[in-house]
Amino acid sequence: MSSTNTEKRTFRIGTRKSQLAMVQTELVCSTLQKAYPQHQFEIVAMSTTGDKILDVALSKIGEKALFTKELEVALEDGRVDFVVHSLKDLPTTLPEGMHLGAVTERENPHDALVLKESFKDHTLASLPAGSVIGTSSLRRVAQLKRTYPHLVYTDVRGNLNTRLSKLDDPNGPYAGIVLAVAGLTRINMGHRISHILTPAESLHAVSQGALGVECRENDAVCEDLLRSLNHTETRITCTSERSLMRTLEGGCSVPIGVNSSLDNNVLTLRGLVASLDGQHVVEHEAQTVLDLSASVDQQCQLASDLGVTVANKLIDLGAGAILKELSH
């Protein structure tokens, strides 16, 4: 720890107000408090555009920084010292002067099916034709339509508890909803998971399951403080995934799925781009060998290069045409 962190100080941590965001931020807060007992850490919660607009599908709001913009404004003007995000919500290009100070250890990154009690003995394959599956993700819909065309997919918005209560409503339309395993696990609702979707069913969102902590680029004290939160393997795999998305210029509203792994020193990245109806899907997988004696920054550069390679191959295979169609 550098000498810049020896003087007692209060650090303010920005976050969204949702239960999941608060749980995630408290996790970061308690980890920092243990590592730096001489400092105080306080949480500042606020609402973002994505939290306020609940009656419109995420893909139709037309704003890339849906869950981050207000937090980044507070960071820029000094109301908070750093911000905890679900890394999948953080745009791959940060505003000028902002820096991704830490990427925490990833929770299970896959998608989960949660079924209504009356359908609990089913799988997606065995649900009756016309059964309604709720999800706010175009990525999930595009992939699931390909494998399970007999089901109907409709938007479901709100925080996790709101979505679960919509599912549980006896008069509600949903036979099941699809959520991230990580979110359910973090709010102690893992027991609600009926089935974890395999990569063959649904490649997960870029950086799903990881937390990103954003700080100001010129704030050496916070950068030093946040370094202890970094999980090297997660940082490397998420760097490759974010690089793929940045190259494809995708956001929340684009059906881009990924799956990555780091085994020994081999980083593997699989990427997918799908049309909204699931009829046109391009996939590609590639690997790179990391030099474990190199610095984390150097390994992240190789991971970033892999993301660019996979993205460019996807474009060659037809992803560009799919994305162009989606942007109209």
C-alpha positions as CSV (number, residue, x, y, z in Angstrom):
1,M,0.0,0.0,0.0
2,S,1.4,3.4,-0.9
3,S,1.9,6.3,1.5
4,T,-1.0,8.1,-0.2
5,N,-3.3,5.8,1.7
6,T,-2.0,6.2,5.2
7,E,-4.0,9.4,6.2
8,K,-7.5,8.7,7.5
9,R,-10.1,9.6,5.0
10,T,-13.7,9.0,4.1
11,F,-14.4,7.5,0.6
12,R,-17.8,7.8,-1.0
13,I,-18.9,4.9,-3.2
14,G,-21.6,5.5,-5.8
15,T,-24.2,2.9,-6.7
16,R,-27.7,2.4,-8.1
17,K,-30.5,2.0,-5.5
18,S,-31.7,-1.5,-6.5
19,Q,-31.3,-4.3,-4.0
20,L,-28.8,-6.1,-6.2
21,A,-26.7,-3.0,-6.7
22,M,-26.7,-2.3,-3.0
23,V,-25.7,-5.9,-2.1
24,Q,-22.8,-5.7,-4.7
25,T,-21.6,-2.4,-3.4
26,E,-21.7,-3.5,0.2
27,L,-19.6,-6.5,-0.8
28,V,-17.0,-4.1,-2.3
29,C,-17.3,-1.7,0.7
30,S,-16.7,-4.4,3.3
31,T,-13.7,-5.8,1.4
32,L,-12.2,-2.4,1.3
33,Q,-13.0,-1.7,5.0
34,K,-11.2,-4.9,6.0
35,A,-8.2,-4.0,3.8
36,Y,-8.0,-0.4,4.9
37,P,-9.4,-0.2,8.5
38,Q,-7.9,3.3,8.9
39,H,-10.4,4.7,6.3
40,Q,-14.2,5.1,6.3
41,F,-16.3,4.0,3.4
42,E,-19.8,5.3,2.8
43,I,-22.3,4.3,0.1
44,V,-24.2,6.9,-1.9
45,A,-27.1,5.4,-3.8
46,M,-28.9,7.1,-6.7
47,S,-31.4,6.3,-9.5
48,T,-30.3,6.1,-13.1
49,T,-32.2,6.5,-16.4
50,G,-32.6,2.7,-16.7
51,D,-34.1,2.6,-13.2
52,K,-36.6,5.3,-13.9
53,I,-38.0,4.2,-17.2
54,L,-39.7,0.9,-16.5
55,D,-42.5,0.9,-19.1
56,V,-40.2,0.8,-22.1
57,A,-38.0,-2.1,-23.3
58,L,-34.3,-1.4,-22.7
59,S,-33.6,-1.8,-26.4
60,K,-36.1,0.9,-27.3
61,I,-34.8,3.6,-24.9
62,G,-31.9,4.3,-27.3
63,E,-29.3,5.2,-24.6
64,K,-26.0,3.2,-24.2
65,A,-25.2,4.4,-20.6
66,L,-28.6,3.5,-19.2
67,F,-27.5,2.3,-15.8
68,T,-24.2,4.4,-15.5
69,K,-24.6,7.9,-16.8
70,E,-25.9,9.6,-13.6
71,L,-23.3,7.7,-11.5
72,E,-20.5,8.9,-13.8
73,V,-21.7,12.5,-13.5
74,A,-21.5,12.2,-9.7
75,L,-18.0,10.8,-10.1
76,E,-16.9,13.6,-12.5
77,D,-18.1,16.4,-10.2
78,G,-16.6,14.8,-7.1
79,R,-19.8,13.8,-5.2
80,V,-18.5,10.3,-5.1
81,D,-14.9,8.9,-5.2
82,F,-15.6,5.8,-7.2
83,V,-18.6,3.8,-8.5
84,V,-19.5,0.1,-8.4
85,H,-21.2,-1.2,-11.5
86,S,-22.4,-4.6,-12.8
87,L,-19.6,-4.6,-15.4
88,K,-22.1,-5.8,-18.1
89,D,-23.9,-2.4,-17.7
90,L,-20.7,-0.4,-18.2
91,P,-20.2,0.8,-21.7
92,T,-16.9,-0.5,-23.3
93,T,-15.7,3.0,-24.0
94,L,-15.6,5.1,-20.8
95,P,-16.1,8.9,-20.7
96,E,-12.9,11.0,-21.0
97,G,-11.1,11.1,-17.6
98,M,-12.7,7.9,-16.3
99,H,-10.8,4.7,-15.5
100,L,-11.8,1.1,-14.7
101,G,-9.9,0.8,-11.4
102,A,-10.9,-2.8,-10.5
103,V,-12.7,-5.9,-11.8
104,T,-13.8,-8.2,-9.0
105,E,-13.9,-12.0,-9.1
106,R,-16.6,-13.2,-11.3
107,E,-19.7,-15.0,-10.0
108,N,-21.2,-17.7,-12.3
109,P,-21.7,-15.8,-15.6
110,H,-24.4,-17.9,-17.1
111,D,-28.1,-17.3,-17.6
112,A,-30.7,-19.0,-15.4
113,L,-34.3,-20.2,-16.0
114,V,-36.7,-19.6,-13.2
115,L,-40.0,-21.4,-13.6
116,K,-43.4,-20.7,-12.1
117,E,-44.4,-23.2,-9.4
118,S,-47.0,-24.9,-11.7
119,F,-44.3,-25.5,-14.3
120,K,-41.5,-26.5,-12.0
121,D,-41.1,-30.0,-13.4
122,H,-40.5,-28.7,-16.9
123,T,-37.5,-27.6,-19.0
124,L,-37.6,-25.0,-21.8
125,A,-37.9,-28.0,-24.2
126,S,-40.9,-29.6,-22.5
127,L,-42.9,-26.4,-21.8
128,P,-46.2,-26.4,-23.7
129,A,-46.2,-24.5,-27.0
130,G,-47.1,-20.9,-26.5
131,S,-45.8,-20.7,-22.9
132,V,-44.5,-17.2,-22.2
133,I,-40.9,-16.6,-21.1
134,G,-40.1,-13.2,-19.7
135,T,-36.7,-11.5,-20.3
136,S,-35.6,-7.9,-21.0
137,S,-32.6,-9.1,-23.0
138,L,-32.6,-9.3,-26.8
139,R,-29.5,-11.4,-26.6
140,R,-31.4,-14.1,-24.7
141,V,-34.5,-13.9,-26.9
142,A,-32.5,-14.2,-30.1
143,Q,-30.6,-17.3,-28.9
144,L,-33.6,-19.0,-27.2
145,K,-35.8,-18.5,-30.2
146,R,-33.3,-20.5,-32.3
147,T,-33.5,-23.6,-30.0
148,Y,-37.0,-23.2,-28.5
149,P,-39.2,-21.6,-31.3
150,H,-42.4,-23.1,-29.7
151,L,-42.2,-20.5,-26.8
152,V,-43.4,-16.9,-26.7
153,Y,-40.9,-14.3,-25.4
154,T,-42.0,-11.0,-23.9
155,D,-40.3,-8.2,-22.1
156,V,-40.2,-8.1,-18.3
157,R,-38.6,-5.1,-16.5
158,G,-38.0,-4.1,-12.9
159,N,-35.5,-5.2,-10.3
160,L,-35.0,-8.9,-9.5
161,N,-37.7,-9.1,-6.8
162,T,-40.2,-7.2,-9.0
163,R,-39.6,-9.7,-11.8
164,L,-39.8,-12.7,-9.5
165,S,-43.2,-11.4,-8.1
166,K,-44.5,-10.9,-11.7
167,L,-43.5,-14.6,-12.4
168,D,-45.2,-15.8,-9.1
169,D,-48.4,-13.9,-9.8
170,P,-51.0,-16.7,-10.3
171,N,-52.8,-14.5,-12.9
172,G,-49.5,-13.4,-14.5
173,P,-48.6,-14.5,-18.1
174,Y,-45.2,-15.9,-17.4
175,A,-44.4,-19.6,-17.3
176,G,-40.8,-18.7,-16.6
177,I,-38.3,-15.9,-16.7
178,V,-34.6,-15.8,-17.6
179,L,-32.2,-13.9,-15.3
180,A,-28.5,-13.9,-14.6
181,V,-27.3,-16.7,-12.2
182,A,-25.0,-14.1,-10.5
183,G,-27.8,-11.7,-9.6
184,L,-30.0,-14.4,-8.1
185,T,-27.0,-15.8,-6.1
186,R,-26.0,-12.4,-4.7
187,I,-29.5,-11.6,-3.4
188,N,-29.7,-15.2,-1.9
189,M,-32.3,-16.3,-4.4
190,G,-30.2,-19.1,-5.9
191,H,-32.7,-21.6,-4.7
192,R,-35.2,-20.2,-7.3
193,I,-33.0,-21.4,-10.2
194,S,-34.8,-24.2,-12.1
195,H,-32.1,-24.7,-14.7
196,I,-28.8,-23.0,-15.6
197,L,-28.7,-22.5,-19.3
198,T,-25.7,-24.1,-21.1
199,P,-23.6,-22.1,-23.6
200,A,-25.2,-24.1,-26.3
201,E,-28.6,-22.6,-25.3
202,S,-27.5,-19.1,-24.5
203,L,-24.0,-17.5,-24.5
204,H,-24.0,-15.0,-21.7
205,A,-23.6,-11.2,-21.8
206,V,-20.3,-9.5,-22.0
207,S,-18.8,-9.3,-18.4
208,Q,-21.9,-10.9,-16.9
209,G,-21.2,-11.9,-13.2
210,A,-18.3,-9.4,-12.7
211,L,-18.3,-6.1,-10.9
212,G,-16.4,-3.1,-12.3
213,V,-15.3,-0.2,-10.0
214,E,-14.8,3.0,-11.9
215,C,-12.8,6.0,-10.7
216,R,-11.3,9.2,-12.0
217,E,-8.2,8.7,-14.2
218,N,-6.2,11.3,-12.3
219,D,-7.1,10.0,-8.8
220,A,-3.9,8.1,-7.8
221,V,-5.2,7.5,-4.3
222,C,-8.3,5.7,-5.4
223,E,-6.5,3.8,-8.1
224,D,-4.1,2.5,-5.5
225,L,-6.9,1.7,-3.1
226,L,-8.9,-0.2,-5.7
227,R,-6.0,-2.3,-6.9
228,S,-6.6,-4.8,-4.1
229,L,-10.1,-5.6,-5.4
230,N,-8.8,-6.8,-8.8
231,H,-9.1,-10.5,-9.7
232,T,-6.6,-11.2,-12.4
233,E,-8.4,-14.0,-14.3
234,T,-11.7,-12.1,-14.3
235,R,-10.0,-8.9,-15.5
236,I,-8.3,-10.8,-18.4
237,T,-11.4,-12.7,-19.5
238,C,-13.6,-9.6,-19.3
239,T,-11.0,-7.5,-21.1
240,S,-11.3,-9.9,-24.1
241,E,-15.1,-9.9,-24.0
242,R,-15.3,-6.1,-23.7
243,S,-12.8,-5.7,-26.6
244,L,-15.0,-7.9,-28.8
245,M,-18.1,-5.8,-28.0
246,R,-16.2,-2.5,-28.5
247,T,-15.0,-3.7,-31.9
248,L,-18.6,-4.7,-32.8
249,E,-19.9,-1.4,-31.4
250,G,-22.6,-3.2,-29.4
251,G,-24.5,-2.2,-26.4
252,C,-27.3,-3.5,-24.1
253,S,-29.7,-3.5,-27.1
254,V,-27.6,-5.8,-29.4
255,P,-27.8,-9.6,-29.3
256,I,-24.1,-10.3,-28.7
257,G,-23.3,-13.4,-26.6
258,V,-19.9,-14.6,-25.3
259,N,-18.2,-17.4,-23.4
260,S,-14.6,-17.2,-22.3
261,S,-12.3,-19.3,-20.2
262,L,-8.7,-19.2,-19.0
263,D,-7.2,-22.6,-18.5
264,N,-3.5,-22.7,-17.5
265,N,-2.3,-20.0,-19.8
266,V,-4.7,-20.5,-22.7
267,L,-7.4,-17.9,-23.1
268,T,-10.4,-19.0,-25.2
269,L,-13.1,-16.6,-26.4
270,R,-16.3,-17.6,-28.2
271,G,-18.5,-14.8,-29.6
272,L,-22.0,-14.8,-31.2
273,V,-24.1,-12.2,-33.0
274,A,-27.8,-13.1,-33.7
275,S,-30.7,-11.4,-35.5
276,L,-33.6,-10.7,-33.3
277,D,-35.7,-13.5,-34.7
278,G,-32.8,-16.0,-34.1
279,Q,-32.8,-17.0,-37.8
280,H,-29.4,-15.6,-38.5
281,V,-26.6,-16.5,-36.1
282,V,-22.9,-16.2,-36.6
283,E,-20.4,-17.7,-34.1
284,H,-16.6,-17.9,-33.9
285,E,-14.1,-19.1,-31.3
286,A,-10.4,-18.5,-31.0
287,Q,-7.6,-18.8,-28.5
288,T,-4.4,-17.1,-27.5
289,V,-1.6,-18.2,-25.2
290,L,-0.7,-15.8,-22.4
291,D,2.8,-15.4,-21.0
292,L,2.2,-15.8,-17.3
293,S,5.5,-14.2,-16.5
294,A,4.3,-11.0,-18.2
295,S,2.5,-8.1,-16.3
296,V,-1.3,-8.2,-16.0
297,D,-1.4,-5.2,-18.3
298,Q,0.5,-7.1,-21.0
299,Q,-1.8,-10.1,-20.6
300,C,-4.8,-7.9,-20.8
301,Q,-3.4,-6.4,-24.1
302,L,-3.2,-10.0,-25.5
303,A,-6.8,-10.6,-24.3
304,S,-7.9,-7.4,-25.9
305,D,-6.3,-8.4,-29.2
306,L,-8.1,-11.7,-29.0
307,G,-11.4,-9.9,-28.7
308,V,-10.6,-7.8,-31.8
309,T,-9.7,-11.0,-33.7
310,V,-12.9,-12.8,-32.8
311,A,-15.1,-9.7,-33.5
312,N,-13.5,-9.2,-36.9
313,K,-14.0,-12.8,-37.8
314,L,-17.7,-12.5,-36.8
315,I,-18.0,-9.4,-39.1
316,D,-16.4,-11.5,-41.9
317,L,-19.0,-14.2,-41.3
318,G,-21.9,-11.8,-41.6
319,A,-22.3,-10.1,-38.2
320,G,-21.8,-6.7,-39.8
321,A,-25.0,-7.1,-41.9
322,I,-27.0,-8.3,-38.8
323,L,-25.8,-5.3,-36.7
324,K,-26.5,-2.9,-39.5
325,E,-30.0,-4.2,-39.8
326,L,-30.5,-3.8,-36.1
327,S,-29.4,-0.2,-36.1
328,H,-32.1,0.9,-38.5
